[in-house]
């Protein structure tokens, strides 16, 4: 008698894993998972910071030693190369962001608002380039920059970065403009604006949350980028990510110095992210 | 202040025609409503007047000047959009001032114009707010204000009330009507709502599939619809239609349906003459049908089975099956209790019959 009754009772309740938890248990489990994921991501950073604070003799015993020092930072910051690289990375990230936003805003707007052969061709071009793996661009770009005599200069790194940004971010920009009601621009055109005026004075200001999000993404992308910087620059234009890697050389691996440089590189990125994350979230939600 | 003329205007997208050959003259200070179902070309026509759509053929004149190739900003028009299209990143005041600043109007004049418009529309307390802080009705007023401050030759309205809820829509309709008395500007108003068309328009243009069906005053359209489409579109509930065969005998026309027959004195419907031996679509408005037997020669009667009743409080609407057709009757005494399936006798005056071609 009781067996069918039990079967019925089980069938009536949702048989999921969460239903087995006590009330509120779902929330606890979620919190624990979130903490675990955060730890997983935070641990390497924590290890990096720890290593940067240890003397050269202690880097292989980071977890054991008790000796801490700021000498690594002193030493790294006294390298002219590192300072120069820091400046270059900052300048190139900022310039690439400004240039990219100028182009992606107009290109995204065109993709969103206009139909016809030119937007179609542009759309296809971006699409084709997007399909090419990022790594595959590097070698051709090396030869192109050599030919154009811009190898190992700002332009030699800026232009490839802007090109990548255009291909990746025009789509996101198109999405932002798709979310903005075009009748606002029509109203502006009736109110005395040209088509350009309507774009600059009405559509663009409305896209500011999206533009901010994109600016942050662009900046971080270039700041963190390694491959282009490695291949397309040499001694004239040192870039921080490349300089950082050069602490591994034929005479050994200076983990402490590398970590110190990495921590220095982390700071601007951290500031940008903390300042910008609400814009990124708001912008990408459009 | 200006008249607007459309002369043989056409618009097609590729090979798909959106507006086929529309010719329309709108007089100075006249309020014309373009009405029709979605996709009938009414909005496209408005956008062509605004200059937001190129015209494929024909000419558009505003104030006697051909504007075919003029940019929207040079046409001296103002437009209210369905979703208001307020500049979200500006305050209400800046929204109102935008058009004037573009035209390099001195700030003192701009302030005066804004003050006047704000007074007319009672939006003075809202001037420093952002559009997103306003309700739908308030946003619509600001959009109207943006038109008024410019003092343009023509106002264009693209379904400005359709985003509002029913109650607010009725209120804004009244406000628009009042506004018209204070600000008399030539206006073109697009809507798919026949009530808006009837209440607001000096004249109404009914469109379907890119073709103008009829142009006339609200009463002309209601009383003398040019074809079956206009007849069914204007008036609520919609006009009833029956396909009947026409025969003539002894100075009378007889109209025969499935299992019933009317007789009309020939003098009452001279338009039936050429249709003898064929069929005709007879239309009658639900409001013109009365319950009971026909009284006298000028009324015709018919019998049907009651399907359902709709109680509206001050009247009842009946749906009655007569032969194959379903006939709606309006204005029935709300206290009358009628059960479904009851046989209903009804009559309508021959003056209130409309005759149309085809199915």
Interface residues (C-beta under 8 A of the other chain):
Chain A: X181 X183 X184 X186 X187 X188 X189 X190 X191 X192 X193 X194 X197 X202 X205 X206 X208
Chain B: X50 X51 X52 X71 X72 X73 X75 X77 X78 X79 X81 X82 X83 X85 X86 X87 X88 X89 X98 X99 X102 X103 X146 X150
